[in-house]
Amino acid sequence: NAGVTQTPKFRVLKTGQSMTLLCAQDMNHEYMYWYRQDPGMGLRLIHYSVGEGTTAKGEVPDGYNVSRLKKQNFLLGLESAAPSQTSVYFCASDRTGGGSPLHFGNGTRLTVT
Amino acid sequence: EDQVTQSPEALRLQEGESSSLNCSYTVSGLRGLFWYRQDPGKGPEFLFTLYSAGEEKEKERLKATLTKKESFLHITAPKPEDSATYLCAVRLNFGNEKLTFGTGTRLTIIP
């Protein structure tokens, strides 16, 4: 049982380049989330989804887009990367969104130069 | 503004030396407080959920408690494998998808 899988694990981008981070979960969870983690700051919610075909903005959505075409997958896109988007990105999922614990992937470390 | 503050930022203990980590919050309408463990290069791993003041949860050497303004994660006779960063997070109310995370306490257990 893989849980939540993120690809890639590492990526280096130049300013202005675009990329997509992939997240897949095999637990049949309805809710999926994208967080970023920066030194000295708590995990911050970028976007989330409450089910297939839905997306919503979180705390820090600017510069990112997401899609949830299939229940098991949640994609995070950066259209024009900026150095401020250098971070570790975590995908998470949970069953109900109403208090069930989050299951996290192992993160993608992104550096934008 | 809703805030979650964890202290200390870092803690070094000798193996077997018990201590506590603190998570204080200034939110209204708390509907759940979560503790996670995060190892270097990994995603956070769920430990406990606490819902009401007075509630306690235990798992091996860890015990989490909750009051109206803070939560403690007590570590009894820790071992080196307990070394990790411990995160707490609060959820404001059912249906609100935003978890507010603290910045974590980095715990090191010295053999």
Interface residues (C-beta under 8 A of the other chain):
Chain A: V4 Y31 Y33 G40 M41 G42 L43 R44 L45 Y48 V50 A56 G58 E59 F90 A92 G97 G98 G99 P101 L102 H103 F104 G105 N106 G107
Chain B: V4 R31 G32 F34 Y36 G41 K42 G43 P44 E45 F46 T49 Y51 L87 A89 R91 F94 G95 E97 K98 L99 T100 F101 G102 T103 G104
